[in-house]
């Protein structure tokens, strides 16, 4: 279904023009948005990140993504590689977790927000000039934040810090953050395993091909 | 403990029980790389959270280092079909 759409599209679009790549990403995010409604029933079956199968699935997605990164720029920056690795990880999660959906929708958001942020800032400036409320709004927000950070018990503070570390969990209640963190840690561990295996492979093949 | 009682008061609208939270925290603790996991009952929830944050940060850093290494390797490697074939052989 839509998951096969996700896996089929990268194969089709490899080596095509950049517009095709952008469209593919839009289709992927729409497919994930559709999965949001259908996956409510599937949320009880989390991904087993320790299994060999998942690591192989991720490794193949990672390779595809890295090949695209190479074809796009002349020299792939580490940031691009990291972003591609995170996106491949989120795709492997099949949209069942908040952090994975947040990673995949963030790319589109960044693209849109860069254009819209300028417009938003201009609008804010205009309204603040006309109403003169910006000072009071800013002060009250800062006050509320300070009060909260002092009066919250240590546990709540740590949960807040954790919610900032896990993507897509900033405004989520505590049990959601803990659950997402559990899955996220397992996924990150698998990402480290897969990427180090790939790095070993490339370094071995690189040294052998030069001789 | 008093801290847990105040916690449930803060989250009054969400009806989360302390047992649920303890269950989640213990699951998290099992994931953490500890030297001796046998003593898992003795960790306080706050400590588990602190170590979780530290662990996630260290994992992020590891992925950063690996992606740097990969970007260097990708720059030097001129054949991409080779790594694909090799990864297939790996399976």
Boltz contact constraints between the chains, C-beta under 6 A:
constraints:
  - contact:
      token1: [A, 56]
      token2: [B, 91]
      max_distance: 6.0
  - contact:
      token1: [A, 59]
      token2: [B, 87]
      max_distance: 6.0
  - contact:
      token1: [A, 63]
      token2: [B, 84]
      max_distance: 6.0
  - contact:
      token1: [A, 67]
      token2: [B, 80]
      max_distance: 6.0
  - contact:
      token1: [A, 70]
      token2: [B, 74]
      max_distance: 6.0
  - contact:
      token1: [A, 75]
      token2: [B, 75]
      max_distance: 6.0
  - contact:
      token1: [A, 76]
      token2: [B, 71]
      max_distance: 6.0
  - contact:
      token1: [A, 76]
      token2: [B, 74]
      max_distance: 6.0
  - contact:
      token1: [A, 78]
      token2: [B, 67]
      max_distance: 6.0
  - contact:
      token1: [A, 78]
      token2: [B, 68]
      max_distance: 6.0
  - contact:
      token1: [A, 78]
      token2: [B, 71]
      max_distance: 6.0
  - contact:
      token1: [A, 81]
      token2: [B, 67]
      max_distance: 6.0
  - contact:
      token1: [A, 81]
      token2: [B, 70]
      max_distance: 6.0
  - contact:
      token1: [A, 81]
      token2: [B, 71]
      max_distance: 6.0
  - contact:
      token1: [A, 82]
      token2: [B, 67]
      max_distance: 6.0
  - contact:
      token1: [A, 85]
      token2: [B, 67]
      max_distance: 6.0
  - contact:
      token1: [A, 153]
      token2: [B, 3]
      max_distance: 6.0
  - contact:
      token1: [A, 154]
      token2: [B, 46]
      max_distance: 6.0
  - contact:
      token1: [A, 155]
      token2: [B, 45]
      max_distance: 6.0
  - contact:
      token1: [A, 155]
      token2: [B, 46]
      max_distance: 6.0
  - contact:
      token1: [A, 158]
      token2: [B, 46]
      max_distance: 6.0
  - contact:
      token1: [A, 158]
      token2: [B, 49]
      max_distance: 6.0
  - contact:
      token1: [A, 158]
      token2: [B, 50]
      max_distance: 6.0
  - contact:
      token1: [A, 161]
      token2: [B, 53]
      max_distance: 6.0
  - contact:
      token1: [A, 162]
      token2: [B, 53]
      max_distance: 6.0
  - contact:
      token1: [A, 165]
      token2: [B, 53]
      max_distance: 6.0
  - contact:
      token1: [A, 165]
      token2: [B, 56]
      max_distance: 6.0
  - contact:
      token1: [A, 173]
      token2: [B, 14]
      max_distance: 6.0
  - contact:
      token1: [A, 175]
      token2: [B, 16]
      max_distance: 6.0
  - contact:
      token1: [A, 175]
      token2: [B, 20]
      max_distance: 6.0
  - contact:
      token1: [A, 175]
      token2: [B, 24]
      max_distance: 6.0
  - contact:
      token1: [A, 178]
      token2: [B, 24]
      max_distance: 6.0
  - contact:
      token1: [A, 182]
      token2: [B, 27]
      max_distance: 6.0
  - contact:
      token1: [A, 182]
      token2: [B, 28]
      max_distance: 6.0
  - contact:
      token1: [A, 185]
      token2: [B, 31]
      max_distance: 6.0
  - contact:
      token1: [A, 188]
      token2: [B, 59]
      max_distance: 6.0
  - contact:
      token1: [A, 191]
      token2: [B, 63]
      max_distance: 6.0
  - contact:
      token1: [A, 192]
      token2: [B, 62]
      max_distance: 6.0
  - contact:
      token1: [A, 195]
      token2: [B, 66]
      max_distance: 6.0
  - contact:
      token1: [A, 196]
      token2: [B, 66]
      max_distance: 6.0
  - contact:
      token1: [A, 199]
      token2: [B, 69]
      max_distance: 6.0
  - contact:
      token1: [A, 199]
      token2: [B, 70]
      max_distance: 6.0
  - contact:
      token1: [A, 201]
      token2: [B, 86]
      max_distance: 6.0
  - contact:
      token1: [A, 202]
      token2: [B, 73]
      max_distance: 6.0
  - contact:
      token1: [A, 202]
      token2: [B, 77]
      max_distance: 6.0
  - contact:
      token1: [A, 202]
      token2: [B, 83]
      max_distance: 6.0
  - contact:
      token1: [A, 203]
      token2: [B, 73]
      max_distance: 6.0
  - contact:
      token1: [A, 205]
      token2: [B, 82]
      max_distance: 6.0
  - contact:
      token1: [A, 206]
      token2: [B, 76]
      max_distance: 6.0
  - contact:
      token1: [A, 206]
      token2: [B, 77]
      max_distance: 6.0
